[in-house]
């Protein structure tokens, strides 16, 4: 359940910042299919990937978790 909520939050911030899945996946160094799994809550990103996501989205890592 928590991973699903985190995934939805990641997707919402990505869209809010105007990134497509393809653009965002390229920026964070992840395949589009894996990013899709993360956004659907089927997979958890590693801490370094979470940090990279937060940096690119210009938000705190905690905002992706809360």
PDB file with one MODEL, atoms N, CA, C and O in Angstrom:
MODEL        1
ATOM      1  N   UNK A   1       0.822  -1.204   0.000  1.00  0.00           N
ATOM      2  CA  UNK A   1       0.000   0.000   0.000  1.00  0.00           C
ATOM      3  C   UNK A   1       0.862   1.262   0.000  1.00  0.00           C
ATOM      4  O   UNK A   1       0.614   2.192  -0.768  1.00  0.00           O
ATOM      5  N   UNK A   2       1.880   1.287   0.871  1.00  0.00           N
ATOM      6  CA  UNK A   2       2.746   2.458   0.960  1.00  0.00           C
ATOM      7  C   UNK A   2       3.476   2.711  -0.358  1.00  0.00           C
ATOM      8  O   UNK A   2       3.602   3.854  -0.797  1.00  0.00           O
ATOM      9  N   UNK A   3       3.960   1.629  -0.990  1.00  0.00           N
ATOM     10  CA  UNK A   3       4.670   1.803  -2.255  1.00  0.00           C
ATOM     11  C   UNK A   3       3.736   2.356  -3.338  1.00  0.00           C
ATOM     12  O   UNK A   3       4.171   3.113  -4.206  1.00  0.00           O
ATOM     13  N   UNK A   4       2.457   1.979  -3.288  1.00  0.00           N
ATOM     14  CA  UNK A   4       1.489   2.506  -4.251  1.00  0.00           C
ATOM     15  C   UNK A   4       1.301   4.004  -4.057  1.00  0.00           C
ATOM     16  O   UNK A   4       1.227   4.759  -5.026  1.00  0.00           O
ATOM     17  N   UNK A   5       1.224   4.430  -2.798  1.00  0.00           N
ATOM     18  CA  UNK A   5       1.062   5.863  -2.510  1.00  0.00           C
ATOM     19  C   UNK A   5       2.308   6.640  -2.926  1.00  0.00           C
ATOM     20  O   UNK A   5       2.204   7.729  -3.489  1.00  0.00           O
ATOM     21  N   UNK A   6       3.488   6.081  -2.649  1.00  0.00           N
ATOM     22  CA  UNK A   6       4.733   6.739  -3.061  1.00  0.00           C
ATOM     23  C   UNK A   6       4.795   6.836  -4.581  1.00  0.00           C
ATOM     24  O   UNK A   6       5.203   7.862  -5.126  1.00  0.00           O
ATOM     25  N   UNK A   7       4.397   5.781  -5.256  1.00  0.00           N
ATOM     26  CA  UNK A   7       4.392   5.796  -6.712  1.00  0.00           C
ATOM     27  C   UNK A   7       3.465   6.856  -7.277  1.00  0.00           C
ATOM     28  O   UNK A   7       3.815   7.555  -8.228  1.00  0.00           O
ATOM     29  N   UNK A   8       2.292   6.973  -6.695  1.00  0.00           N
ATOM     30  CA  UNK A   8       1.341   8.005  -7.141  1.00  0.00           C
ATOM     31  C   UNK A   8       1.903   9.399  -6.904  1.00  0.00           C
ATOM     32  O   UNK A   8       1.704  10.309  -7.709  1.00  0.00           O
ATOM     33  N   UNK A   9       2.604   9.551  -5.792  1.00  0.00           N
ATOM     34  CA  UNK A   9       3.198  10.848  -5.471  1.00  0.00           C
ATOM     35  C   UNK A   9       4.298  11.194  -6.475  1.00  0.00           C
ATOM     36  O   UNK A   9       4.389  12.330  -6.940  1.00  0.00           O
ATOM     37  N   UNK A  10       5.131  10.204  -6.804  1.00  0.00           N
ATOM     38  CA  UNK A  10       6.193  10.420  -7.792  1.00  0.00           C
ATOM     39  C   UNK A  10       5.577  10.817  -9.130  1.00  0.00           C
ATOM     40  O   UNK A  10       6.030  11.767  -9.768  1.00  0.00           O
ATOM     41  N   UNK A  11       4.550  10.092  -9.550  1.00  0.00           N
ATOM     42  CA  UNK A  11       3.873  10.407 -10.818  1.00  0.00           C
ATOM     43  C   UNK A  11       3.275  11.810 -10.786  1.00  0.00           C
ATOM     44  O   UNK A  11       3.401  12.555 -11.757  1.00  0.00           O
ATOM     45  N   UNK A  12       2.634  12.174  -9.692  1.00  0.00           N
ATOM     46  CA  UNK A  12       2.010  13.497  -9.594  1.00  0.00           C
ATOM     47  C   UNK A  12       3.047  14.611  -9.696  1.00  0.00           C
ATOM     48  O   UNK A  12       2.841  15.586 -10.419  1.00  0.00           O
ATOM     49  N   UNK A  13       4.160  14.473  -8.977  1.00  0.00           N
ATOM     50  CA  UNK A  13       5.211  15.492  -9.048  1.00  0.00           C
ATOM     51  C   UNK A  13       5.841  15.534 -10.439  1.00  0.00           C
ATOM     52  O   UNK A  13       6.138  16.613 -10.952  1.00  0.00           O
ATOM     53  N   UNK A  14       6.046  14.372 -11.050  1.00  0.00           N
ATOM     54  CA  UNK A  14       6.614  14.332 -12.399  1.00  0.00           C
ATOM     55  C   UNK A  14       5.728  15.101 -13.364  1.00  0.00           C
ATOM     56  O   UNK A  14       6.213  15.919 -14.145  1.00  0.00           O
ATOM     57  N   UNK A  15       4.437  14.840 -13.311  1.00  0.00           N
ATOM     58  CA  UNK A  15       3.497  15.524 -14.207  1.00  0.00           C
ATOM     59  C   UNK A  15       3.406  17.015 -13.892  1.00  0.00           C
ATOM     60  O   UNK A  15       3.333  17.846 -14.796  1.00  0.00           O
ATOM     61  N   UNK A  16       3.412  17.343 -12.603  1.00  0.00           N
ATOM     62  CA  UNK A  16       3.353  18.743 -12.185  1.00  0.00           C
ATOM     63  C   UNK A  16       4.533  19.531 -12.745  1.00  0.00           C
ATOM     64  O   UNK A  16       4.392  20.697 -13.112  1.00  0.00           O
ATOM     65  N   UNK A  17       5.687  18.891 -12.808  1.00  0.00           N
ATOM     66  CA  UNK A  17       6.895  19.551 -13.315  1.00  0.00           C
ATOM     67  C   UNK A  17       7.010  19.464 -14.835  1.00  0.00           C
ATOM     68  O   UNK A  17       7.960  19.990 -15.416  1.00  0.00           O
ATOM     69  N   UNK A  18       6.046  18.801 -15.485  1.00  0.00           N
ATOM     70  CA  UNK A  18       5.986  18.797 -16.936  1.00  0.00           C
ATOM     71  C   UNK A  18       6.817  17.735 -17.635  1.00  0.00           C
ATOM     72  O   UNK A  18       7.076  17.849 -18.833  1.00  0.00           O
ATOM     73  N   UNK A  19       7.240  16.706 -16.914  1.00  0.00           N
ATOM     74  CA  UNK A  19       8.024  15.628 -17.514  1.00  0.00           C
ATOM     75  C   UNK A  19       7.121  14.507 -18.019  1.00  0.00           C
ATOM     76  O   UNK A  19       6.151  14.129 -17.362  1.00  0.00           O
ATOM     77  N   UNK A  20       7.453  13.987 -19.191  1.00  0.00           N
ATOM     78  CA  UNK A  20       6.832  12.745 -19.628  1.00  0.00           C
ATOM     79  C   UNK A  20       7.571  11.608 -18.924  1.00  0.00           C
ATOM     80  O   UNK A  20       8.640  11.818 -18.350  1.00  0.00           O
ATOM     81  N   UNK A  21       7.004  10.416 -18.969  1.00  0.00           N
ATOM     82  CA  UNK A  21       7.704   9.271 -18.381  1.00  0.00           C
ATOM     83  C   UNK A  21       9.047   9.067 -19.070  1.00  0.00           C
ATOM     84  O   UNK A  21      10.046   8.784 -18.408  1.00  0.00           O
ATOM     85  N   UNK A  22       9.080   9.205 -20.373  1.00  0.00           N
ATOM     86  CA  UNK A  22      10.310   8.998 -21.135  1.00  0.00           C
ATOM     87  C   UNK A  22      11.383  10.002 -20.732  1.00  0.00           C
ATOM     88  O   UNK A  22      12.532   9.623 -20.504  1.00  0.00           O
ATOM     89  N   UNK A  23      11.019  11.277 -20.644  1.00  0.00           N
ATOM     90  CA  UNK A  23      11.975  12.320 -20.270  1.00  0.00           C
ATOM     91  C   UNK A  23      12.506  12.100 -18.850  1.00  0.00           C
ATOM     92  O   UNK A  23      13.709  12.187 -18.601  1.00  0.00           O
ATOM     93  N   UNK A  24      11.588  11.814 -17.932  1.00  0.00           N
ATOM     94  CA  UNK A  24      11.973  11.654 -16.539  1.00  0.00           C
ATOM     95  C   UNK A  24      12.840  10.415 -16.350  1.00  0.00           C
ATOM     96  O   UNK A  24      13.825  10.453 -15.613  1.00  0.00           O
ATOM     97  N   UNK A  25      12.482   9.326 -17.006  1.00  0.00           N
ATOM     98  CA  UNK A  25      13.275   8.101 -16.903  1.00  0.00           C
ATOM     99  C   UNK A  25      14.701   8.349 -17.393  1.00  0.00           C
ATOM    100  O   UNK A  25      15.662   7.888 -16.777  1.00  0.00           O
ATOM    101  N   UNK A  26      14.833   9.065 -18.483  1.00  0.00           N
ATOM    102  CA  UNK A  26      16.161   9.370 -19.017  1.00  0.00           C
ATOM    103  C   UNK A  26      16.955  10.231 -18.032  1.00  0.00           C
ATOM    104  O   UNK A  26      18.143   9.991 -17.815  1.00  0.00           O
ATOM    105  N   UNK A  27      16.305  11.226 -17.440  1.00  0.00           N
ATOM    106  CA  UNK A  27      16.975  12.115 -16.483  1.00  0.00           C
ATOM    107  C   UNK A  27      17.488  11.377 -15.251  1.00  0.00           C
ATOM    108  O   UNK A  27      18.559  11.693 -14.733  1.00  0.00           O
ATOM    109  N   UNK A  28      16.729  10.401 -14.785  1.00  0.00           N
ATOM    110  CA  UNK A  28      17.131   9.690 -13.564  1.00  0.00           C
ATOM    111  C   UNK A  28      17.935   8.430 -13.851  1.00  0.00           C
ATOM    112  O   UNK A  28      18.396   7.766 -12.923  1.00  0.00           O
ATOM    113  N   UNK A  29      18.108   8.095 -15.126  1.00  0.00           N
ATOM    114  CA  UNK A  29      18.894   6.928 -15.485  1.00  0.00           C
ATOM    115  C   UNK A  29      18.181   5.615 -15.238  1.00  0.00           C
ATOM    116  O   UNK A  29      18.770   4.653 -14.746  1.00  0.00           O
ATOM    117  N   UNK A  30      16.912   5.588 -15.582  1.00  0.00           N
ATOM    118  CA  UNK A  30      16.081   4.407 -15.351  1.00  0.00           C
ATOM    119  C   UNK A  30      15.295   4.138 -16.630  1.00  0.00           C
ATOM    120  O   UNK A  30      14.982   5.067 -17.374  1.00  0.00           O
ATOM    121  N   UNK A  31      14.976   2.876 -16.888  1.00  0.00           N
ATOM    122  CA  UNK A  31      14.165   2.574 -18.069  1.00  0.00           C
ATOM    123  C   UNK A  31      12.722   3.020 -17.823  1.00  0.00           C
ATOM    124  O   UNK A  31      12.273   3.121 -16.681  1.00  0.00           O
ATOM    125  N   UNK A  32      12.025   3.277 -18.895  1.00  0.00           N
ATOM    126  CA  UNK A  32      10.628   3.703 -18.815  1.00  0.00           C
ATOM    127  C   UNK A  32       9.786   2.609 -18.163  1.00  0.00           C
ATOM    128  O   UNK A  32       8.890   2.899 -17.371  1.00  0.00           O
ATOM    129  N   UNK A  33      10.077   1.356 -18.497  1.00  0.00           N
ATOM    130  CA  UNK A  33       9.278   0.266 -17.932  1.00  0.00           C
ATOM    131  C   UNK A  33       9.461   0.170 -16.419  1.00  0.00           C
ATOM    132  O   UNK A  33       8.499  -0.087 -15.696  1.00  0.00           O
ATOM    133  N   UNK A  34      10.680   0.375 -15.937  1.00  0.00           N
ATOM    134  CA  UNK A  34      10.909   0.332 -14.485  1.00  0.00           C
ATOM    135  C   UNK A  34      10.257   1.534 -13.815  1.00  0.00           C
ATOM    136  O   UNK A  34       9.669   1.393 -12.742  1.00  0.00           O
ATOM    137  N   UNK A  35      10.349   2.711 -14.423  1.00  0.00           N
ATOM    138  CA  UNK A  35       9.684   3.893 -13.864  1.00  0.00           C
ATOM    139  C   UNK A  35       8.177   3.645 -13.786  1.00  0.00           C
ATOM    140  O   UNK A  35       7.540   4.021 -12.801  1.00  0.00           O
ATOM    141  N   UNK A  36       7.611   3.027 -14.798  1.00  0.00           N
ATOM    142  CA  UNK A  36       6.188   2.696 -14.769  1.00  0.00           C
ATOM    143  C   UNK A  36       5.847   1.783 -13.603  1.00  0.00           C
ATOM    144  O   UNK A  36       4.821   1.962 -12.948  1.00  0.00           O
ATOM    145  N   UNK A  37       6.702   0.808 -13.344  1.00  0.00           N
ATOM    146  CA  UNK A  37       6.478  -0.083 -12.205  1.00  0.00           C
ATOM    147  C   UNK A  37       6.543   0.683 -10.886  1.00  0.00           C
ATOM    148  O   UNK A  37       5.749   0.437  -9.978  1.00  0.00           O
ATOM    149  N   UNK A  38       7.484   1.601 -10.789  1.00  0.00           N
ATOM    150  CA  UNK A  38       7.602   2.423  -9.576  1.00  0.00           C
ATOM    151  C   UNK A  38       6.338   3.256  -9.397  1.00  0.00           C
ATOM    152  O   UNK A  38       5.777   3.307  -8.302  1.00  0.00           O
ATOM    153  N   UNK A  39       5.889   3.908 -10.464  1.00  0.00           N
ATOM    154  CA  UNK A  39       4.714   4.771 -10.374  1.00  0.00           C
ATOM    155  C   UNK A  39       3.435   3.988 -10.079  1.00  0.00           C
ATOM    156  O   UNK A  39       2.504   4.533  -9.486  1.00  0.00           O
ATOM    157  N   UNK A  40       3.377   2.738 -10.478  1.00  0.00           N
ATOM    158  CA  UNK A  40       2.216   1.899 -10.171  1.00  0.00           C
ATOM    159  C   UNK A  40       2.310   1.268  -8.788  1.00  0.00           C
ATOM    160  O   UNK A  40       1.354   0.649  -8.320  1.00  0.00           O
ATOM    161  N   UNK A  41       3.453   1.421  -8.133  1.00  0.00           N
ATOM    162  CA  UNK A  41       3.628   0.877  -6.791  1.00  0.00           C
ATOM    163  C   UNK A  41       4.055  -0.573  -6.770  1.00  0.00           C
ATOM    164  O   UNK A  41       3.979  -1.221  -5.727  1.00  0.00           O
ATOM    165  N   UNK A  42       4.504  -1.099  -7.903  1.00  0.00           N
ATOM    166  CA  UNK A  42       4.947  -2.485  -7.984  1.00  0.00           C
ATOM    167  C   UNK A  42       6.422  -2.659  -7.661  1.00  0.00           C
ATOM    168  O   UNK A  42       6.904  -3.779  -7.496  1.00  0.00           O
ATOM    169  N   UNK A  43       7.134  -1.543  -7.573  1.00  0.00           N
ATOM    170  CA  UNK A  43       8.570  -1.596  -7.322  1.00  0.00           C
ATOM    171  C   UNK A  43       8.980  -0.350  -6.546  1.00  0.00           C
ATOM    172  O   UNK A  43       8.459   0.741  -6.774  1.00  0.00           O
ATOM    173  N   UNK A  44       9.924  -0.534  -5.624  1.00  0.00           N
ATOM    174  CA  UNK A  44      10.444   0.592  -4.867  1.00  0.00           C
ATOM    175  C   UNK A  44      11.772   1.041  -5.459  1.00  0.00           C
ATOM    176  O   UNK A  44      12.634   0.207  -5.738  1.00  0.00           O
ATOM    177  N   UNK A  45      11.955   2.353  -5.657  1.00  0.00           N
ATOM    178  CA  UNK A  45      13.244   2.829  -6.157  1.00  0.00           C
ATOM    179  C   UNK A  45      14.291   2.787  -5.044  1.00  0.00           C
ATOM    180  O   UNK A  45      13.957   2.865  -3.862  1.00  0.00           O
ATOM    181  N   UNK A  46      15.541   2.666  -5.429  1.00  0.00           N
ATOM    182  CA  UNK A  46      16.627   2.688  -4.456  1.00  0.00           C
ATOM    183  C   UNK A  46      16.775   4.101  -3.882  1.00  0.00           C
ATOM    184  O   UNK A  46      16.256   5.065  -4.444  1.00  0.00           O
ATOM    185  N   UNK A  47      17.472   4.209  -2.782  1.00  0.00           N
ATOM    186  CA  UNK A  47      17.691   5.531  -2.158  1.00  0.00           C
ATOM    187  C   UNK A  47      18.401   6.490  -3.105  1.00  0.00           C
ATOM    188  O   UNK A  47      17.985   7.643  -3.216  1.00  0.00           O
ATOM    189  N   UNK A  48      19.475   6.053  -3.805  1.00  0.00           N
ATOM    190  CA  UNK A  48      20.113   6.993  -4.743  1.00  0.00           C
ATOM    191  C   UNK A  48      19.169   7.473  -5.845  1.00  0.00           C
ATOM    192  O   UNK A  48      19.235   8.631  -6.256  1.00  0.00           O
ATOM    193  N   UNK A  49      18.297   6.595  -6.322  1.00  0.00           N
ATOM    194  CA  UNK A  49      17.329   6.998  -7.354  1.00  0.00           C
ATOM    195  C   UNK A  49      16.315   7.973  -6.768  1.00  0.00           C
ATOM    196  O   UNK A  49      15.958   8.954  -7.420  1.00  0.00           O
ATOM    197  N   UNK A  50      15.847   7.718  -5.550  1.00  0.00           N
ATOM    198  CA  UNK A  50      14.925   8.652  -4.892  1.00  0.00           C
ATOM    199  C   UNK A  50      15.561  10.029  -4.742  1.00  0.00           C
ATOM    200  O   UNK A  50      14.917  11.052  -4.973  1.00  0.00           O
ATOM    201  N   UNK A  51      16.826  10.040  -4.353  1.00  0.00           N
ATOM    202  CA  UNK A  51      17.538  11.319  -4.201  1.00  0.00           C
ATOM    203  C   UNK A  51      17.641  12.037  -5.539  1.00  0.00           C
ATOM    204  O   UNK A  51      17.463  13.252  -5.609  1.00  0.00           O
ATOM    205  N   UNK A  52      17.929  11.289  -6.598  1.00  0.00           N
ATOM    206  CA  UNK A  52      18.024  11.882  -7.936  1.00  0.00           C
ATOM    207  C   UNK A  52      16.661  12.418  -8.383  1.00  0.00           C
ATOM    208  O   UNK A  52      16.578  13.501  -8.961  1.00  0.00           O
ATOM    209  N   UNK A  53      15.601  11.665  -8.116  1.00  0.00           N
ATOM    210  CA  UNK A  53      14.252  12.128  -8.460  1.00  0.00           C
ATOM    211  C   UNK A  53      13.946  13.450  -7.765  1.00  0.00           C
ATOM    212  O   UNK A  53      13.468  14.398  -8.388  1.00  0.00           O
ATOM    213  N   UNK A  54      14.225  13.499  -6.479  1.00  0.00           N
ATOM    214  CA  UNK A  54      13.946  14.716  -5.705  1.00  0.00           C
ATOM    215  C   UNK A  54      14.754  15.893  -6.237  1.00  0.00           C
ATOM    216  O   UNK A  54      14.240  17.006  -6.346  1.00  0.00           O
ATOM    217  N   UNK A  55      16.014  15.648  -6.566  1.00  0.00           N
ATOM    218  CA  UNK A  55      16.872  16.714  -7.088  1.00  0.00           C
ATOM    219  C   UNK A  55      16.328  17.251  -8.407  1.00  0.00           C
ATOM    220  O   UNK A  55      16.228  18.463  -8.596  1.00  0.00           O
ATOM    221  N   UNK A  56      15.984  16.360  -9.304  1.00  0.00           N
ATOM    222  CA  UNK A  56      15.476  16.772 -10.622  1.00  0.00           C
ATOM    223  C   UNK A  56      14.134  17.485 -10.498  1.00  0.00           C
ATOM    224  O   UNK A  56      13.871  18.453 -11.212  1.00  0.00           O
ATOM    225  N   UNK A  57      13.279  16.999  -9.582  1.00  0.00           N
ATOM    226  CA  UNK A  57      11.964  17.617  -9.404  1.00  0.00           C
ATOM    227  C   UNK A  57      12.004  18.861  -8.525  1.00  0.00           C
ATOM    228  O   UNK A  57      11.005  19.562  -8.368  1.00  0.00           O
ATOM    229  N   UNK A  58      13.190  19.123  -7.950  1.00  0.00           N
ATOM    230  CA  UNK A  58      13.384  20.287  -7.092  1.00  0.00           C
ATOM    231  C   UNK A  58      12.460  20.260  -5.871  1.00  0.00           C
ATOM    232  O   UNK A  58      11.831  21.257  -5.518  1.00  0.00           O
ATOM    233  N   UNK A  59      12.403  19.089  -5.246  1.00  0.00           N
ATOM    234  CA  UNK A  59      11.637  18.909  -4.020  1.00  0.00           C
ATOM    235  C   UNK A  59      12.497  18.119  -3.041  1.00  0.00           C
ATOM    236  O   UNK A  59      13.549  17.599  -3.413  1.00  0.00           O
ATOM    237  N   UNK A  60      12.055  18.029  -1.803  1.00  0.00           N
ATOM    238  CA  UNK A  60      12.803  17.240  -0.826  1.00  0.00           C
ATOM    239  C   UNK A  60      12.451  15.762  -0.988  1.00  0.00           C
ATOM    240  O   UNK A  60      11.373  15.416  -1.471  1.00  0.00           O
ATOM    241  N   UNK A  61      13.367  14.910  -0.580  1.00  0.00           N
ATOM    242  CA  UNK A  61      13.121  13.472  -0.648  1.00  0.00           C
ATOM    243  C   UNK A  61      11.921  13.104   0.222  1.00  0.00           C
ATOM    244  O   UNK A  61      11.176  12.180  -0.105  1.00  0.00           O
ATOM    245  N   UNK A  62      11.734  13.815   1.316  1.00  0.00           N
ATOM    246  CA  UNK A  62      10.616  13.547   2.216  1.00  0.00           C
ATOM    247  C   UNK A  62       9.272  13.793   1.521  1.00  0.00           C
ATOM    248  O   UNK A  62       8.285  13.123   1.828  1.00  0.00           O
ATOM    249  N   UNK A  63       9.230  14.729   0.609  1.00  0.00           N
ATOM    250  CA  UNK A  63       7.981  14.998  -0.115  1.00  0.00           C
ATOM    251  C   UNK A  63       7.555  13.811  -0.989  1.00  0.00           C
ATOM    252  O   UNK A  63       6.374  13.651  -1.295  1.00  0.00           O
ATOM    253  N   UNK A  64       8.516  12.994  -1.379  1.00  0.00           N
ATOM    254  CA  UNK A  64       8.185  11.800  -2.163  1.00  0.00           C
ATOM    255  C   UNK A  64       7.698  10.679  -1.269  1.00  0.00           C
ATOM    256  O   UNK A  64       7.056   9.742  -1.745  1.00  0.00           O
ATOM    257  N   UNK A  65       7.995  10.760   0.037  1.00  0.00           N
ATOM    258  CA  UNK A  65       7.617   9.719   0.990  1.00  0.00           C
ATOM    259  C   UNK A  65       6.342  10.045   1.779  1.00  0.00           C
ATOM    260  O   UNK A  65       5.590   9.141   2.143  1.00  0.00           O
ATOM    261  N   UNK A  66       6.101  11.326   2.040  1.00  0.00           N
ATOM    262  CA  UNK A  66       5.017  11.675   2.975  1.00  0.00           C
ATOM    263  C   UNK A  66       3.639  11.504   2.424  1.00  0.00           C
ATOM    264  O   UNK A  66       2.659  11.767   3.121  1.00  0.00           O
TER     265      UNK A  66
ENDMDL
END
